[in-house]
Amino acid sequence: MMNILKGDLIQFARTGRFDVIVHGCNCFCSMGAGIAKQIRDNFPEAYQADLETQMGDKEKLGTFSQARIENNGSSFTIVNGYTQYDFSGHGTLVDYNAVQKIFARIKNNFKNQKIGYPKIGAGLAKGDWNVISCIINKELQGENHTLVDYVKP
């Protein structure tokens, strides 16, 4: 079951609370808003991993790029999950099927690790958090995973 923690995912990652942090991205290598921008600004390695993928490739949906971060004696992996094709427009932008595929892959690739994430797909991508949280709970069943509900430090 999903743990819930209030705070700042980036700060928690810096202090070694998580082995893996996951956030949602579009398929256009922008990381220009929301938590993606914060990750881009704080961890350029994650943005570089995004840039190494094909810009605008719809086939990225449901996949991810990743970067290993070494920070003050702790290390963790940032997962750029391609949860939406575009970054603007009307209606829901998150692709629920992509979210499901990403979290199935995360369970497979990061088994028995501490996983943290924001409300992926429920902010700028306008998805329904109730739907997304059910997908995450199902796919990460048996894993140590935590929603970090953002609270300004």
Secondary structure, 3 states (H helix, E strand, C coil): CCEEEEECHHHHHHCCCCCEEEEEECCCCCCCCHHHHHHHHHCHHHHHHHHCCCCCCHHHCCCEEEEEEEECCEEEEEEEEECECCCCCCCCCECHHHHHHHHHHHHHHCCCCEEEECCCCCCCCCCCHHHHHHHHHHHCCCCEEEEEEECCC
